[in-house]
Amino acid sequence: MDKTIASIMSFWSAIGLYKLGDVNKQLNKIREEFMEVMKAFYEYFHVDKSEENKLNLQKEIGDLFISLMNFCEILGFDIETCAKLSHSKNERR
């Protein structure tokens, strides 16, 4: 596991998200973060391709990734396993 991801997971684990987290609230968080990605995407690709907007889009994608990772952890799933299963499914198309 990447050191950055391990550090992020350690942070959320330390504050009790993985044991006390509400899966429904986390799913809603994913929706909120996805909407932020869409907004940042629009700003970068349709308004201004500035470095600031590019960085903001990257941050929002990171927030979405962390929300997905936390969702998986709350469910007891490994996000890497989920990605591998998805790849296997899509590979056969």
Phi and psi in degrees as GROMACS dihedral restraints (atoms count N, CA, C in turn):
[ dihedral_restraints ]
;  ai    aj    ak    al  type     phi  dphi    fc
    3     4     5     6     1   -58.5    20    10
    4     5     6     7     1   142.5    20    10
    6     7     8     9     1   -61.8    20    10
    7     8     9    10     1   -37.4    20    10
    9    10    11    12     1   -64.6    20    10
   10    11    12    13     1   -45.7    20    10
   12    13    14    15     1   -64.8    20    10
   13    14    15    16     1   -41.4    20    10
   15    16    17    18     1   -60.9    20    10
   16    17    18    19     1   -39.9    20    10
   18    19    20    21     1   -65.3    20    10
   19    20    21    22     1   -42.8    20    10
   21    22    23    24     1   -62.5    20    10
   22    23    24    25     1   -46.1    20    10
   24    25    26    27     1   -65.0    20    10
   25    26    27    28     1   -37.8    20    10
   27    28    29    30     1   -62.6    20    10
   28    29    30    31     1   -41.4    20    10
   30    31    32    33     1   -59.6    20    10
   31    32    33    34     1   -53.2    20    10
   33    34    35    36     1   -66.3    20    10
   34    35    36    37     1   -33.9    20    10
   36    37    38    39     1   -66.2    20    10
   37    38    39    40     1   -42.0    20    10
   39    40    41    42     1   -62.5    20    10
   40    41    42    43     1   -32.2    20    10
   42    43    44    45     1   -90.9    20    10
   43    44    45    46     1     4.6    20    10
   45    46    47    48     1    89.4    20    10
   46    47    48    49     1     9.5    20    10
   48    49    50    51     1   -59.8    20    10
   49    50    51    52     1   -42.0    20    10
   51    52    53    54     1   -72.5    20    10
   52    53    54    55     1   -26.2    20    10
   54    55    56    57     1   -93.8    20    10
   55    56    57    58     1   -34.1    20    10
   57    58    59    60     1  -108.4    20    10
   58    59    60    61     1    -7.2    20    10
   60    61    62    63     1   -64.3    20    10
   61    62    63    64     1   147.1    20    10
   63    64    65    66     1   -97.4    20    10
   64    65    66    67     1   117.4    20    10
   66    67    68    69     1   -60.2    20    10
   67    68    69    70     1   -35.5    20    10
   69    70    71    72     1   -68.6    20    10
   70    71    72    73     1   -40.4    20    10
   72    73    74    75     1   -64.8    20    10
   73    74    75    76     1   -38.6    20    10
   75    76    77    78     1   -67.7    20    10
   76    77    78    79     1   -36.9    20    10
   78    79    80    81     1   -64.0    20    10
   79    80    81    82     1   -40.1    20    10
   81    82    83    84     1   -64.3    20    10
   82    83    84    85     1   -36.9    20    10
   84    85    86    87     1   -62.3    20    10
   85    86    87    88     1   -38.4    20    10
   87    88    89    90     1   -61.3    20    10
   88    89    90    91     1   -43.8    20    10
   90    91    92    93     1   -60.8    20    10
   91    92    93    94     1   -45.3    20    10
   93    94    95    96     1   -61.3    20    10
   94    95    96    97     1   -44.4    20    10
   96    97    98    99     1   -66.6    20    10
   97    98    99   100     1   -37.0    20    10
   99   100   101   102     1   -63.0    20    10
  100   101   102   103     1   -40.2    20    10
  102   103   104   105     1   -63.5    20    10
  103   104   105   106     1   -36.6    20    10
  105   106   107   108     1   -66.2    20    10
  106   107   108   109     1   -38.0    20    10
  108   109   110   111     1   -63.0    20    10
  109   110   111   112     1   -44.0    20    10
  111   112   113   114     1   -60.7    20    10
  112   113   114   115     1   -43.4    20    10
  114   115   116   117     1   -63.2    20    10
  115   116   117   118     1   -46.5    20    10
  117   118   119   120     1   -65.8    20    10
  118   119   120   121     1   -37.2    20    10
  120   121   122   123     1   -60.7    20    10
  121   122   123   124     1   -47.2    20    10
  123   124   125   126     1   -59.6    20    10
  124   125   126   127     1   -46.7    20    10
  126   127   128   129     1   -59.5    20    10
  127   128   129   130     1   -42.6    20    10
  129   130   131   132     1   -74.9    20    10
  130   131   132   133     1   -45.0    20    10
  132   133   134   135     1   -89.9    20    10
  133   134   135   136     1   -19.9    20    10
  135   136   137   138     1  -119.8    20    10
  136   137   138   139     1   -11.0    20    10
  138   139   140   141     1  -115.0    20    10
  139   140   141   142     1   -58.9    20    10
  141   142   143   144     1  -156.2    20    10
  142   143   144   145     1   116.5    20    10
  144   145   146   147     1   -83.8    20    10
  145   146   147   148     1    46.2    20    10
  147   148   149   150     1   -75.5    20    10
  148   149   150   151     1   159.9    20    10
  150   151   152   153     1   -62.3    20    10
  151   152   153   154     1   -34.8    20    10
  153   154   155   156     1   -63.4    20    10
  154   155   156   157     1   -44.5    20    10
  156   157   158   159     1   -68.7    20    10
  157   158   159   160     1   -35.3    20    10
  159   160   161   162     1   -63.4    20    10
  160   161   162   163     1   -46.0    20    10
  162   163   164   165     1   -63.4    20    10
  163   164   165   166     1   -40.5    20    10
  165   166   167   168     1   -62.7    20    10
  166   167   168   169     1   -41.8    20    10
  168   169   170   171     1   -62.0    20    10
  169   170   171   172     1   -42.8    20    10
  171   172   173   174     1   -62.3    20    10
  172   173   174   175     1   -41.5    20    10
  174   175   176   177     1   -63.0    20    10
  175   176   177   178     1   -42.5    20    10
  177   178   179   180     1   -66.4    20    10
  178   179   180   181     1   -38.5    20    10
  180   181   182   183     1   -62.4    20    10
  181   182   183   184     1   -41.2    20    10
  183   184   185   186     1   -61.2    20    10
  184   185   186   187     1   -42.4    20    10
  186   187   188   189     1   -60.8    20    10
  187   188   189   190     1   -41.0    20    10
  189   190   191   192     1   -64.6    20    10
  190   191   192   193     1   -43.6    20    10
  192   193   194   195     1   -60.1    20    10
  193   194   195   196     1   -45.3    20    10
  195   196   197   198     1   -63.5    20    10
  196   197   198   199     1   -39.8    20    10
  198   199   200   201     1   -62.7    20    10
  199   200   201   202     1   -42.0    20    10
  201   202   203   204     1   -64.6    20    10
  202   203   204   205     1   -42.0    20    10
  204   205   206   207     1   -62.9    20    10
  205   206   207   208     1   -44.1    20    10
  207   208   209   210     1   -64.9    20    10
  208   209   210   211     1   -38.9    20    10
  210   211   212   213     1   -57.8    20    10
  211   212   213   214     1   -47.1    20    10
  213   214   215   216     1   -61.0    20    10
  214   215   216   217     1   -44.9    20    10
  216   217   218   219     1   -62.6    20    10
  217   218   219   220     1   -41.9    20    10
  219   220   221   222     1   -60.7    20    10
  220   221   222   223     1   -38.2    20    10
  222   223   224   225     1   -76.7    20    10
  223   224   225   226     1   -12.2    20    10
  225   226   227   228     1    85.3    20    10
  226   227   228   229     1    18.7    20    10
  228   229   230   231     1  -100.9    20    10
  229   230   231   232     1   157.0    20    10
  231   232   233   234     1  -101.9    20    10
  232   233   234   235     1   124.0    20    10
  234   235   236   237     1   -62.5    20    10
  235   236   237   238     1   -32.1    20    10
  237   238   239   240     1   -67.0    20    10
  238   239   240   241     1   -39.4    20    10
  240   241   242   243     1   -63.1    20    10
  241   242   243   244     1   -42.9    20    10
  243   244   245   246     1   -59.4    20    10
  244   245   246   247     1   -42.6    20    10
  246   247   248   249     1   -64.4    20    10
  247   248   249   250     1   -41.2    20    10
  249   250   251   252     1   -64.5    20    10
  250   251   252   253     1   -41.6    20    10
  252   253   254   255     1   -63.6    20    10
  253   254   255   256     1   -40.3    20    10
  255   256   257   258     1   -64.0    20    10
  256   257   258   259     1   -43.9    20    10
  258   259   260   261     1   -61.6    20    10
  259   260   261   262     1   -43.3    20    10
  261   262   263   264     1   -60.7    20    10
  262   263   264   265     1   -43.8    20    10
  264   265   266   267     1   -62.9    20    10
  265   266   267   268     1   -46.4    20    10
  267   268   269   270     1   -72.9    20    10
  268   269   270   271     1   -26.5    20    10
  270   271   272   273     1   -64.1    20    10
  271   272   273   274     1   -29.8    20    10
  273   274   275   276     1   -85.8    20    10
  274   275   276   277     1     0.1    20    10
